[in-house]
Amino acid sequence: MTFPDVWDAMFLLPFLNGLLLAVLLPLVGAHVRLREEWLASLGLAQVAAAGVVVAAFWVGPVALVALAAAALAALAKSLLGHKGNEAYALMLLVGWTVALLLAANSAHGEDLSRALVQGQLYFTDASHLQALGAVALVQFGLLPWLAPRLLLARFFPDHFAANGQPNPRHELVFDVLVAITLALAATAIGVMAAFAVVFLPPWIAFRFARGWFRTIALCIGISVAGYLVAFLVALRFDQPIGPVIVGVLLALGLVRPFAHR
């Protein structure tokens, strides 16, 4: 498998879907890390996975149910005023419990569980590309408005409460945006790979980059480079895409400890 082979009709759509995710996930991941809510990526992805199993169990629209489950979880978290990783830890446990119990009692439970662990990027199609394109437009449209407010909340946490906004609207909008992005990612590359692409590039970039925009650019650069390598390796050696993405990003993360030397 070589890079020109990616342009084959069989691989092009999955490749483009993964490439979009490699841009969108670290973009929200940097902002999630800024808020010190890195567990959001795993908690919301697991809720989306539970939504996939629920949809399959009752023969519903899988992608829509996964999106709705993640968005409702983020909405509830934001409206109830819960901050930090505790709320996402609860989402993780609830989603994991629901997904496994329903999968254990479903005729296709084993296949679903495997898809959510290993990823099913090779089976994504034009509808997934259209959904990711829509999310990309929303992200690039909203983040210029959201980012200054998230930065202000991080470095001046009492600003909004002092101005009579104990639960600012931008936090609700951001939580739902993260939820939708992660729901699409979980259905394409799997739960752990979605978590890895949100968590690892910012984890590396925050160590080296100077300035917010350079940090964002480095996050996306690390993610895209890791994805390109992972996609080629996974196809060349006939491996599941999810674990390969995680492995490649972990390998890139090995440079991080040397920053202290």
Phi, psi and omega in degrees: 000121177240168185300320177302331180296339180299332183279000172297143184303330181292328186254345190296311181297312176302319179299315181293321177299315179294323180296319177298318177297324180295339175268314188288322184293311178291337178296313175284331180298322178297320180287325176296317179294324176303321181277358183059039177237048186297337179288350178305319184298320181281318181297312182290323178296322180289324175296318177298321177298319176299322177298322177299315182292320177301314180298318180292324182295321181255014177054062178243179177290106191302308184297319182293319179293320178297315178298315181296319181298312181294318181295319179294322178296316179294321179297315179297317179299315183289316182292328179280353175078018179280131177235161180090185187276348184299317181297321181287330175297320177295319176300318180301313182291317179295313180298317180297316181296311181297315183298314184289320181293317179291320179298323180294339182249018179247148180295331181249023185300319181294319179294319179297314181299318180295319181296321181285338177272313187271339185090155179223043183302323183295343182257003177286155186225198184296327180296322177294320179297319178296318179295318179292324176298319178295317178296321178299316178298319179294316180300308183291338175280324185268328186298326175299333176275322184285318189303312179300325180288322177292321176295318179296317179295328181287316186265341175227072190298339181268002186299309186288320177297321180293337179257021174077026179233073183295335178225079187299149182295330183297330179292320177297314180299317181294317180301317180291322178298316177297318182299314182294317179299316182289327178296316177295321180294317182297325179284345183257309186248359179097162186294309185290324178293320176299317177299316182297318183288332175283321189271312191289313179302315175295325178302321177284312188294325182295341180280326189254323190288152176238115183099147187294313183292325175293324177297315178300313181298318180293320176304310182293320179299315178297316182296314181294316179299315178297320180294316181301314178297314183296319182297314180293317180295316182298317180287320182297321184252011176055056181244154176295140189291322184302303180298328180292319177301313180298316181297317180294317180294324175296320178297318176296328180290347180294340178288341185298313181300334182286351176295339182274353186265000000 
